[in-house]
């Protein structure tokens, strides 16, 4: 039985690939008619198209997309590089990308840089060699330059940055107004009576974090609150970073501790809150909290976390549609450098010192 199975498998594997010429002979029509029928060309009537499709299925025909892409110089494939896949926000972004790409009959090749510039460079090199029609990228935590994207610019392959961006004359960036969002968060905490607001920030190489810090600083300035360097805690905004930020706060003399914390993401905010609560700190009475991203974790922690909401799905959808519009010649990527999407402050119990708010 085993020998027979192996022999049968070998025989099947050695069968030649079915071509349009085989289908043409099977139906006694021209190869040109088969080719057009498989592409649903309007010059081929509906019944003939159905006969061709049925014969192709019966004979086991597979479209040679590789050869087709070489002829058309288009692969109908878009490369995507994200910092990490295990992120609620990035999952939402990718869902938006998948839906938009599917509607336009494009495929996505998705990779992650794992927050490392060298991995990002390797991914970009792979995408270029895969002949993707365009590239969507959110930069790794430590990426300093985008020289690794130069081959795309040189070949005229469109590049769209999303969320974590890098200014470039031949690309488009899909962002929110991080400055305004951070300003509004800080202003809200100030209106609740907080005066010593700590900011948990990310790597200043990334515009999302530098803009959130800038918004925080401007809000303090506009409310005549002196900026204190000791109230800035820069990290990778991980769970561990949130815990370490809480430990940093607990080492301060009670009079020097912040009375509010604004974190550049929800993850660090929540783990900072958990550690402080474990040490007996009352939230928001002693230290109010606000995060960023509106991740599900923000509604699990008690008290629920005040945060900034913006749609990852919309970010992904807009990024894909902008790229495809350029590929179709509908828009010029060089004239649309930045697309700013909406964000909203969601106020929850973690920041409400003034209970009448």
N, C-alpha and C positions, 0 to 999 in steps of 0.2 A: 504493500500500500504506500509506504513512504517513498519507495523508488518511483512508483507510478506518479505520485504527486510532484516529485522533483522534476521528473521528465516533462510532465505537463506544464509545470511552471516555466521550465527552460524553453519549451516550445512557444509558450505565450510571449515570453520576454523577447524572443527572437523575431516575432512578427514585425513586418515593416510598418512604418508610420503611414496612416491613411492620408492621401492628399486629395485636393479638389479634382485631380484628373481621375482618381478612382471613383469618386462620386459621379463625375461626368459620364464615365463608361457605364456605371451601374444604371444611370437614368437615360443614357443615350442622348445626352445634350452636351453643349459645349462647356469647356472649363470656364470660359468668361461668364456664361450664364450662372454657373454654380457660384463663382466668386461674388458676383453681384447679388445673387439670391441670399447668400450667407450674410451679406452686409445690409439686407433689407432694402436694396436699391429700388426706387419707385418704378423703374422701367421693367422690372420683373413682376409679373402678376402674382396675386396673393396665393393662388393654388400652387403655382410652380415653386414659390418660396417655401410653402409648407412641405411639398414633396422633397425639396432639397434638404430642409431641416430634418425631416424624418429619416432620409437616407444617411445623412451625416451622423445622426444618433445611432442608427442601426449598424453602420460600418465602424463606429468608434473614432470618428474624425475629431481631431483637436486642432484648434486654430493656432497657427505658428505666430504668436504675438511678438516673439523676438525678431523674426524676419520682417514682420510688418513694421515694427518700431524702427528698424534699420532703414527701411525704405522711406518712412514718413519723418524720421528723425524726432519722433515723439513716442514716449513710452506710456503716456497717460498715468504716470506714477509721480507722486509727490513725496519727497523725503521730509521726515519730521525728527527733530532732535530736541528732547526735553531733558531737564536736569535730573529728574527721577520719576519713576512711574508710580511709586507707592505714596502718592499724594492725592488727597481728595480733589484739590483744585485742578491738578493736571489730568486726573481721570475725567473731570467735567470738560476740560479743554479738548481732550482727545475724542470724547463723545460728540462734541460739536463738529470737530474736524471730520470724523468718520461719516456723519450724516450728510454734511455739505459735499464731501468728496463723492460719496455714493450717488447723490442726486445728479452730479455732473459726470458720472461714469469714470471717476479717477480712483486709483488705488493709493494707499498710503504705505510707506515703509517707515516704521517707528523704531527709534533707538533712544537710549538714555545715556547721558554722559556721566551719571553717578556723581555729579557735582565736581568733576575733574576736567580741567582744560585739555589734558592730553587725550583723554577718552573722547572728548568732544571733537578734537582734531581728527582722530582716527575715524570717528563716525562720519564726519564731513567728507573725508577722503573716500570712504566707502560709498556714500551717496553720490558723489561726483562720478565715480567709476561705474555705478549702477545706471548712469545716464538719466537721473531723475529730471523731470521737466521743470521742477522748482523746489525750493527748500524753505521749510518753516522751522524756526529755531528760537528757543528760549535759552539764554546763555547759562553756562555753568557758573558756580559760585566764584571760582578763582580765575575766570577767563579775563585776560588783560587786553588783548588785541584780537582783531578778527582777520589776521593775515591768512589764516587757514581757509577763509571763505573767498579769497581773492580769485581762485580758479572759476568760481561761479560768476563773479562780476565780470571777469575777463571774457567768458563765453556768452555773456548776456543771459545767464540763467537767473531768473528772478529769485530774490531772497526776501522773505518776510519775517521780521522779528516779532515775537509776541511776549508780553509780560516783562521779561528781562531783555532789554533791548540795547542796541549800540547805534549811535547816530551814523548814518552813511547815506551819501547822496544818491546811491543807486539801490536803495531798499526802502521798504515801508515798515513802520512799527505800529503794532496794535497794543494800545496801553489804556490805562485809566489815568486820571489826574491824581497821582499819588501825593503831590504837594498839597492840594486842596483837601483830599481825604484825611491826611495826617493833621492838617491845620484844624479841620472840623472836630476830629477826635480830641485833640489837645484843648481846643476851645471849650468843648463839652465838659471835660474834666475840670477846667478852670471855673466854669460856671457852677459846678457842683461844690466849689469851695476849696479845691485842691490848689496848693501853691508850690509844693516840692514834687514835681512830676518826673519820674524816671522814664527814660526811653530805652527799651530793649531793641537794639538795631541790628541789622545784618551788615555784610561786607559792603563797604562804600564803593567798591568797584562796580556794583550793580546799581543801576539808576533807580530801581524801585525802592531800595533802601536809602540811598542818598537823598532822594526826593522826599521820603517820609521823614527823615531827620530834618530836612530843610523846612518842611511844613510845621513840624513840632517847634523848631526854633523861632519861626516867624510868629506863631501864636503866642509864645512866651513874650516875645518882644512887644507885640501889639497890646499885651496886657501888663506891660511894665514889670515882668518877672525876670530877674537876672538869670542868664544862662550859667549853669554849673556843670563843668566837665565831669564831675563825680556822679552826675545823674545820667550819664550815658554808659550803657553796658553793651558792647559790641560782641556778637558771637555768631554761630552758624544757625541760631534759632531752633535748635533741635530740642527734644524732650530733656536731654541732659543739660543743655544750655539753660533751659528754664529753671531747672532745679538748682544749678550753680548760681544763677542770678538771685534766686531766693536766699541762698546761703550767703551771698555777698551782702544782701540787704540786712540779714539777721546779725551780721558781724558789726554793723553800724551802731553807734549809740542811738538809743530810741529817739532823741531829739533831732538827730541828723537823718533819720530814715525818710524815704519818700512817703508822701501821703497819697500817691497815685502812681500807677505804672501803665504806660502805653507801650505795648509790644508790637513789633512790625509783623508778627504773625500770631495765630491763635495757639499753635502748639506750645511755643515758649511761654505764652501768657498763662495757659492752663496749668502747666507743670510748675511754674513759679507760684501760682495761686495755691496749688495743692500742698507744696512744701511749706509755704507760709501758714496755711490753715493748720497743718500738722503741728506747727510750732506755737499755735494759739493766737495767731494774728487774725483779727476780725476784718472780714471783707464784706462790704466796702467801708465800714465805719472807720477803720484805722488806715487801710490802704485800698483805694479804689482801683479797678482794673479795666483796661480796654485792649482788644486785640485787633486782628486784621485778617480777612479772608472769609469769615462766616463759615468755617468748617463745622461739620456735625458735632465735633467735640465741644464747641462753644455753647451748645444747648444741653450738654450732658452734665458739665461741671455745675456745682452749686456754690454760690449763686450763678445763674446763667451769665455768660460773658458778653459785654458790649463789644461790638465789632464793626468792621466795614464789609459790606456785602457788594460783590460784583460777580457777574455771571461768567464762570469759566467756559460754559457751553457757548456763550455768545462770542467770547474771545476766539475760541477755536473755529467757530462757524465763519466769523468775519475774516479771519486770517486766510482760510481756504478760499472763500469767495473772492477776496481781493486778489489772491494769487492767480486763480483761474481766470478772472476778468482780464488780468494782464496777459495771460497766455493766449486768450482769445482775441487780444487786440482791442478790448473794450475800454481799458484804462491804461495809463502810463504810470508805471511804478515809480518813475523818477519825479513825477509831479505830485504824488500823494505820499509824502514822507511820514506823516503821523495821522493815525486814526484814534481818537480819544473816545472811549466808551464810558458809560455811566457807572457811578458807584454811589452807595447810600450808607449813611451811618445808622446802625441798628442799636438803639439804646436798650440795655437790659439791666438787671439788678446789680451786677458787679460794679457799676460806676455810680449808682444812685445814692450819694450821700444825702442829698436833699430829697427826702422821700415825697415831697409834694410836686416834684418835677413831672 
